[in-house]
Amino acid sequence: MFPPSWALENSAIYGIANAPKIGHRIVETYVDSDLYLSSRSSNPGTPESETKRSLSDMVSEYGWNDKIAYKVMICESGGNPNAHNFSHITKDDSWGLFQINLYGNLAKTRPSAEYLKNPINNIEYAYKIYLSEGWGAWKNCL
């Protein structure tokens, strides 16, 4: 698989993410050129550690067809957690790996763009959409 051009810029997402264990604090998360999510975390009293998980592994943790989910994610964002698409014409203000749309009234019932730029959060929210709408939300990628 070729590395997306955005990954070569070593784009990073900073902030607190879903920490692996109580007491761990995520210091930094980013997706590298091989589509792996890396998290540097710290635990009080211990050195920082790094965890690396592939996006395909993360997608496979849910009860959907992981091959289709991964295909949709790559179609929507190319694996770029910072992907953003905005168009008044198509009524689109979509964010993150699965391009969760926040256009208009959707923004009132869905998480913020900042939240959706976190790969873990975006995959989890995409799964919630899948449970209510099936693959119809991403019909253009199937």
Rosetta blueprint (number, residue, H / E / L):
1 M L
2 F L
3 P L
4 P L
5 S L
6 W L
7 A H
8 L H
9 E H
10 N L
11 S L
12 A L
13 I E
14 Y E
15 G L
16 I L
17 A L
18 N L
19 A L
20 P L
21 K L
22 I L
23 G L
24 H L
25 R E
26 I E
27 V E
28 E E
29 T E
30 Y E
31 V E
32 D L
33 S L
34 D L
35 L L
36 Y E
37 L E
38 S E
39 S E
40 R E
41 S E
42 S E
43 N L
44 P L
45 G L
46 T L
47 P L
48 E L
49 S E
50 E E
51 T E
52 K E
53 R E
54 S E
55 L H
56 S H
57 D H
58 M H
59 V H
60 S L
61 E L
62 Y L
63 G L
64 W L
65 N L
66 D H
67 K H
68 I H
69 A H
70 Y H
71 K H
72 V H
73 M H
74 I H
75 C H
76 E H
77 S H
78 G L
79 G L
80 N L
81 P L
82 N L
83 A L
84 H E
85 N E
86 F E
87 S E
88 H L
89 I L
90 T L
91 K L
92 D E
93 D E
94 S E
95 W E
96 G L
97 L L
98 F L
99 Q L
100 I E
101 N E
102 L L
103 Y L
104 G L
105 N L
106 L H
107 A H
108 K H
109 T H
110 R L
111 P L
112 S L
113 A H
114 E H
115 Y H
116 L H
117 K L
118 N L
119 P H
120 I H
121 N H
122 N H
123 I H
124 E H
125 Y H
126 A H
127 Y H
128 K H
129 I H
130 Y H
131 L H
132 S H
133 E H
134 G H
135 W H
136 G H
137 A H
138 W H
139 K H
140 N H
141 C H
142 L L
